[in-house]
Every structure is written in structure tokens, then in C-alpha cells.
Amino acid sequence: MIRLLIVITFCFYGCANTVTYYPQCNFPDSILKQGGLLKKNFDLKENKKIIFVKNISCFEGKIKKLVSPIPFFLKREIYEKEGINIQKGNFRESRIKIIDNKFNKISKENLSKIKEESEILKSKLLSNFETSIINFPLHHPSAGVISSEFGVKRFINNVPRNPHLGLDIAAPIGTPIYAAESGLIVLARDFFYRGKNILIDHGFSLKTSYSHLNRMVVQEGDMVKRGEIIGYMGESGRVTGSHLHFEVIFIGEKLNPVFFLAKD
């Protein structure tokens, strides 16, 4: 059974910046790359200088740690001032052709739908599920072949788009999709671009997202366990074939899922 806890937030500099404290956690050690993680011993005096970076604090045994996402679009100078060298990624290009005019010539009705869906997703990302523990590495969300990596520079119909901030796993329609970790289903809806999409809040400001499903077998408000089937792979939304688009989101930043999944 998942035990609830009280999360305490302390304010510094007139509450402009916050650190949220959790009890025991086992986040991976620092991964000093775009879409990675910074984890270091917490010292209030030392960390006042970088307190504005999104972060949480939790304990490993009796040692307090500061854990912070390293965004894809990072301000490298912030880290360099602290003597932290973030390795720059070398991301390949991907050119995709979409032939469905529904996605090439978007109607006013669909534009309104896209805007509404964006606001819904933003609000769901603010959910604050509380739990006493989270386990790493995460459970693999699906069997299949990686068809697109995190950070890929995308061109759709030769037009440059935002980088690919998730992991695409390709497999036949109907392949089971599993919860990467236990948590609360905060979103289970059919979106224009994402298709059938599930968002799970795992606590500790960590969420995972599963897009383009053929079928969802959970509803918003459901509690799920690590490794539980939550849906089946499909090709809903804007896709070129059956696959899962999987995202790991920590304090609102999309991180590289490969860093947090068990190694094969």
C-alpha cells in the first residue's frame, strides 16, 4: 500500500524560489547531459546560489540530497559558474513525411482543440501526488524497437519542428503498454497530436507519459502499480506507424527516458 506523506516547502528570497523536501528517495546519480539529472549533497549556504533551478530535496539514508533536472534547452552558463560541465548532446536529424491533410492543413476547429488540449496538459502536469517511495530504474513501458531517440532534430514535410523530447518504441498494434512505476492516473484522453494519451503521476515531481495508444484500459483517478498494463500500442494521433511515444517528466522538464530505464 502506498503511504501518503506531508510535503513541506520552504521559501527563500521572498518565496520566489522553493525547494520541496521529501523523505527517502533513490534517484540515479548525476547524469551530466542534456535531459539528465543533477544530484548532489544539499548544503543550504552552498546551494543558495543555484536555488532558482527547479529542484527537490530528499534523503539517502541520513544524507540530504538536492535533485534537479537538466533541461534539454539548458542555460549552460548557470552550471559552468558552479564548476559543473554539462555534456552537449550530438543529436541526429529525422525527416518525416505526413500525408494526412488533417495534420497538414489544420482547421480552425482543430486549432481550437489543440489549444484547449495544451491547457489541459499543462494543468495535469501541475498535479502533486504524494507517495513515500519511488523506484529506479523504471520499468520498461513496452517491448519493441527504439525508432526515435530523445533529442532528435525533427523535420516534418521538410519543415523544422521542435526536437523530439521522448523515446519512440515501435511494435505491432496491440502490444501491451506498462506503467513505468506505481502512481496515479491524472490524464487518460484522446488528443489531436498525441492520440490516446495517458499521464501518470508517480510522486516526487516525477511523471511519465504514454502517447498514440490504440486502447486505454485505465481512467483518470485510477491507481496503478509498477508493471501493470495500462493500454495497448497503436497509431492514434499524428504518426507514421504503430509506436509508443514515452516521456519522463521531472518538475515539468522532459528528460531522456533512456537514462532512467533498466538496461537490457
N, C-alpha and C positions, 0 to 999 in steps of 0.2 A: 504494500500500500504506500502511496506517495504521501509523505508527511509535509504539511504546509509549514511555512516559516514566516517570520516577520523580517521584512527587508527595511533597513534603516538607511536613509540618505542624509549625508552631511553636506553642508554648503560652504563654499569658500569664495572669497572675493564677492561678497554680496549676493551669494546664491547664483551667480552667473554660470558656475561650473559645478558639477556634482560628481561624487564617487559613490556608487552603490555597493554596500557591503553584504556579502553572502557568507555562509559558513563553509563547510568543506567543499572543495571542488578539485577536479583533476584535469584542467585544461592542458593541452600539449605544451611542451616547452616552446620558447620563442621560435617562430618561423619568419626570418627577416627577409621577406619577399613581398611583392605586391599581392594583396589578397591573403596575407599571412597573419601572424599574431605576435604581439609583444607581451612577454610575461617576465616580470622582474620583481624582486623583493620590494615591498612597499615601505617607503620612508617618507613621511609627510613633508618634512623640510625639503628633501631632495626632489620630490615629485610635484611640489607647488609650481615649478617652472613649466611642467607639461600637463598640468591638471585639466586644461581645456580639451585635451584629447579625450575622445569617448573611451570610457573605461569602467570596469568593475573591480572590486577588491574581494578576494576570498582567501581562505586558509588552506595551506597544505600542511597538515599536522598543526604545529604551532606557529608556522611561518606565514605571515600575511603577504599576499602577492597582489600586484597590480596587473590586470589583464586588459589589453587594448587591441582592437582590430587594426590592421594595417590596410587602409583602403587601396583600391586599385588606382584611384585618382588621388595620390598622396602628395602632401607638401613635403618634399624630401628635406628641405632645409630645417624643418622642425626637428627631425630625427638627427640630422647631422650636428645641430647645436648641442645635442645631448651625447654626442660621440657614438651614435647608432647608425650603422651603414645598412641601408635597405637595398638589397639586390634588385636591380632592374630586370624585369622580365623580357624575354625575347619571344614575342608572340607572332604566330603565323597569320596569314591572311586567308579568309574564306569567302568565296564568291558563290552566292546562292541565287537561283532563278525562281521567282514565284510567278506562276501563270494565272492564278485565280484572281480575277479582276476585283473581287470583293476586297482584297488586300492591297491592290494596286491603285484603285480609284475608290477611295473611301467616301461613302455617302455621308451627308450631314447627320443622318440618324445614327450611323455607326460612330462618327466623330464624337457625338454627344455621349454615346455608350462608353467609348474609350475613356473619355474624361471622367465620367462617373465611376468607372471601374478603377481608375487610378486613385481616386479619392478613397474608395473603399479599401483598397490595398494599403494605402498609407495609414489609414486608421487601424487596420488589423495589425500592422507592424508595431503599433504602439501598445499592444496588449502586454500584460505583465503577469504571466502565470508564475506562481511561486512553488518551488519544489526544493527538496533537501539535498538532492544529488543529481549529477549528470555524468554520463559515462562516455569516455573516449577510448579508442576510436569509435566513430559512429558506425552503425550497421549499414551495409551496402543497400541502397534503395531498390536495386533491381539487377537481375542478370542481364547480360548483353555486352555489346562492344561500344567503347567510347568513340563517338562520331564527331564530337566537337569539344575542345578543351576550354578551360577558363582563360579569358583574356584575348581570345581570337579576334582579330580585326575583321569585322564583317562588312561585306558589300552585298546588298540585296538589289538585284537587277542593275548592277554596276553603280549603285548609289551608296556611298559610305554611310554606315549606321553606327550606333553605339557598340562598343565592344561586348563580346559575349561573356557575361559575368555569371556563368553557371557551368554545369557539366552535362553534356548530352550523352545519353546511353541509348543505343539503338537495339531493338529486338522486335520480334513479331507482335502484332496486335494481340492483346490478351495476356501478355507476360505480367506476372504479379508485381505489384509495387509495394514495398515495405516501409514502415516507419523507421527512420534512421535512429530514433531514440524515443523513449516514452514522453508523452506530453498531451497537450490539449489541442484539439482541432479548432482553430479560430477562423478558418476560412475553407469552404468547400463549395465552389461555384463554377459556372461556365462563363469564361471571359472571351473577349473578342480575339486577342492575340494569344493569350496563354491557353485557351481552350479550357477543358475541365481541370481545375487547379485546386490543390489542397495546400494549406499552410498550417504547420504545427508549431506551437509554442512549447519549447522544452524547459523553460525557466532559464535563469542566469543570463537573460537577454539574448538567448540563442533560439533561432527559428530555422526551420527547413521548409522548402517549397518544392512542390511536385506538379509539373505542368504537362499539358497535352494528353491527358488520360482519356481512355476510351470509356471507362466506367469508374465511378467513385462508390465505395461501399461504407463510407463514414459520413457523418453530418456534423455541422458546426455545433460545438459543445460536447462532443464525444471525447472521452479519454481513451488513449491508445497506448499500447505497450511497445517497447522496442522490438522490431522484427515482425510486428503484426501487419497483415495485409490491409492496406487502406484503399486500394484500387487496382486498376489494370491498365497497362500501357496502350496508347492509341495514337491517333493523329488528328486530334481536335485542335482548333485554333490555327495559327499561321505556321504551317510545317511543310516539309518536303517529303515526309515519310514517318513511319511509326517510330517514336522515340520518347524517352523521358527527359525533360529539362529539369535538372535538380539544382537547387540553390541552397547554400549555407549562409545565413544572415546573422551577424553578431552585432548587436547595438545599432541596427539599421544599415550596416555595411555588408555588402555581398563579398564573401571570401571564397578562396579557391577550395571547392569541396574535396579535392584530392588530398589536401593537407590533413583532413580530418577523418578520412575513411580508413578502415583497416586495409593493410597492404595484402595483396593477393599472394 
